[in-house]
Amino acid sequence: MDYIDYIAATRDRSRVLAKTVPDAMKGFATLSKGVKEGGVLGVKEKEYVALGISIAVRCEACIGFHVEALMKAGASREELADVLGMAIQMGGGPSVMYAGKALECWDQLAAQG
C-alpha cells in the first residue's frame, strides 16, 4: 500500500464528508481538539494511545493519520516500535499484521522527507 496516497485520499473523503454532514464533523473536530489539548499527557503520548487503538480495531486510515501525527510530534521509529510491541501483546495475531502496516507507513512517510 502507498500510505502517502492513501492518507491524501482519506483526507479528500473526509472533506467531502464534512460538506455532507457538517454538524457531525464539526462536533468530531471539537472533540478531537478537546482531547489533544490540556491534560497531563502530551500530544505524542496521546497519539501513541490512538495508534495502539488503531491497530487493535484494524483501521488502516487511522494508522496513517496517527503515524503522520506522531512524526510531526517528534516521535522516533524506536519509540514507535516499542508501542507496536505493546499493541501486539494486547491484540495477538491480528495486531501483528496491523503493526507491520504501521511500521510500513512510518518508513514510507520517513522516506518522503
KAJO-V530261 format. One record per helix or strand of 3 or more residues. SS is the DSSP state (h for helix, s for strand). FROM is the first residue (numbers start at 1). LEN is the number of residues. If there is no record, write none. Layout:
ss:SS from:FROM len:LEN
ss:SS from:FROM len:LEN
This chain:
ss:h from:3 len:18
ss:h from:22 len:15
ss:h from:43 len:14
ss:h from:60 len:13
ss:h from:77 len:36
